[in-house]
């Protein structure tokens, strides 16, 4: 990428945003911010209890992520955010118009298996179906790429970085 983009790593829970995001940031030589760190405590408590967030819960969280992305404009960065709905991505772009999206996609069974294997995460597997029901994939007019999450983290990162570099080609 000629001018460093701010990349929002998006996708349903369990696609590897927290694993792949830092690896992509390292490969691009830019900082990484964990989207979950932008959630207020009430959101984490709600999700930990197995209750999906509603849009009112998400707006302040998305605005905080957008502010971080805006602060990295022209310098580059990678931040994770589920960004499942077009409206959420529009909200992020309203604050950080040059953000691009890296949509991590995958088979529901693979993602569920990975979720059962991870330790210490607040998002229970039972919320995966609600995430897939909410998901609106990137549309043709949205700056970004989709990358399948099958394979190792290194393989996924290679595909992601190559796809992101093609955005400037």
C-alpha positions in Angstrom: 0.0 0.0 0.0 1.5 3.3 -1.0 -0.2 5.5 1.6 -0.7 3.6 4.8 -4.3 2.8 5.2 -6.2 2.3 8.5 -7.5 -1.2 8.2 -10.5 -2.3 10.2 -10.4 -6.1 10.6 -14.1 -7.2 10.7 -16.1 -10.4 10.9 -18.2 -12.5 13.2 -16.8 -13.5 16.5 -14.3 -16.3 16.3 -12.9 -15.5 12.8 -9.6 -14.5 14.3 -9.7 -10.7 14.3 -7.6 -10.6 17.5 -5.0 -13.1 16.1 -4.9 -11.9 12.5 -5.1 -8.1 13.2 -1.8 -7.9 15.0 -0.1 -10.1 12.4 -1.4 -7.9 9.6 -0.3 -4.8 11.5 3.2 -6.2 11.9 3.4 -7.2 8.3 2.4 -3.6 7.3 4.6 -2.0 9.9 1.8 -0.1 11.6 0.3 -0.2 15.1 -2.6 -2.5 16.1 -5.5 -1.6 18.4 -7.8 -4.3 19.9 -11.4 -3.3 19.2 -12.7 -5.0 22.3 -10.7 -2.6 24.4 -13.0 0.2 23.2 -16.1 -1.4 24.7 -17.4 0.2 27.8 -17.7 -2.2 30.8 -21.5 -2.5 30.4 -21.1 -3.9 26.9 -18.6 -6.6 28.1 -20.9 -7.5 31.0 -23.8 -7.8 28.6 -21.9 -10.1 26.2 -20.4 -12.1 29.0 -23.9 -12.8 30.1 -24.8 -14.1 26.6 -26.9 -11.1 25.6 -26.2 -9.7 22.2 -25.5 -5.9 22.0 -28.1 -3.7 20.4 -27.3 -0.7 18.2 -27.6 1.7 21.1 -24.8 -0.3 22.8 -22.6 -0.2 19.7 -22.7 3.5 18.7 -20.3 4.8 21.4 -18.0 1.8 20.8 -17.9 2.4 17.1 -17.4 6.1 17.6 -14.4 5.4 19.8 -12.9 3.0 17.2 -13.5 5.6 14.5 -11.7 8.2 16.6 -8.7 5.9 16.9 -8.8 5.3 13.1 -9.0 9.0 12.4 -6.0 9.6 14.7 -4.0 7.2 12.5 -5.1 8.8 9.2 -2.1 9.1 6.8 0.1 7.1 9.3 -1.7 3.7 9.0 -2.9 1.3 11.6 -5.0 -1.8 12.1 -8.0 -2.1 14.5 -10.5 -4.9 15.0 -14.2 -4.4 15.1 -16.9 -6.9 14.2 -18.5 -4.1 12.0 -21.2 -6.7 11.0 -23.7 -4.3 9.5 -23.3 -1.8 6.7 -24.6 0.9 9.1 -21.8 0.2 11.5 -19.2 0.5 8.8 -20.9 3.7 7.6 -20.6 5.0 11.2 -16.9 4.2 11.2 -16.4 5.8 7.8 -18.3 8.9 9.0 -15.5 9.5 11.6 -12.6 8.0 9.6 -13.5 8.3 5.9 -10.3 6.7 4.6 -10.7 3.4 6.6 -10.6 0.2 4.6 -12.1 -3.1 5.7 -10.6 -6.6 5.9 -13.5 -9.0 6.2 -12.4 -12.3 7.7 -14.9 -14.9 6.4 -15.3 -18.6 7.1 -17.5 -21.6 7.4 -19.7 -21.5 10.5 -18.5 -25.0 11.7 -14.8 -24.0 11.5 -15.5 -20.8 13.4 -17.5 -22.6 16.1 -14.7 -25.1 16.5 -12.1 -22.4 17.0 -14.4 -20.6 19.5 -14.6 -23.7 21.6 -10.8 -24.0 21.6 -10.0 -20.5 22.7 -9.5 -19.6 26.4 -10.4 -16.5 28.4 -12.7 -14.7 25.9 -15.9 -13.1 27.0 -18.0 -14.0 23.9 -19.8 -17.3 24.3 -20.2 -19.6 21.3 -24.0 -19.4 21.7 -23.9 -15.8 20.3 -22.3 -17.0 17.0 -25.7 -17.6 15.3 -26.9 -14.1 16.2 -23.6 -12.7 14.7 -24.2 -14.6 11.4 -27.8 -13.5 11.3 -26.7 -9.9 11.7 -23.7 -10.0 9.2 -24.0 -7.9 6.1 -20.9 -8.7 4.0 -19.0 -5.9 2.3 -20.7 -4.4 -0.6 -19.1 -3.5 -4.0 -19.0 0.2 -3.1 -17.1 -0.3 0.2 -13.3 -0.1 0.2 -12.1 -3.4 1.5 -11.3 -7.1 0.9 -12.7 -10.4 2.1 -10.3 -13.2 3.1 -11.2 -16.8 4.1 -10.0 -17.9 7.5 -9.2 -21.5 6.7 -5.5 -22.4 7.2 -2.9 -21.2 9.6 -2.7 -17.7 11.0 0.4 -17.2 8.8 -1.4 -18.3 5.7 -4.4 -16.1 6.5 -2.1 -13.1 7.1 -0.3 -13.6 3.8 -3.6 -13.7 1.9 -4.9 -10.6 3.8 -1.7 -8.5 3.2 -1.7 -9.5 -0.5 -5.3 -8.5 -0.9 -4.8 -5.2 0.9 -1.8 -4.4 -1.2 -4.0 -5.0 -4.3 -6.4 -2.2 -3.2 -3.7 0.3 -4.3 -2.8 -1.5 -7.5 
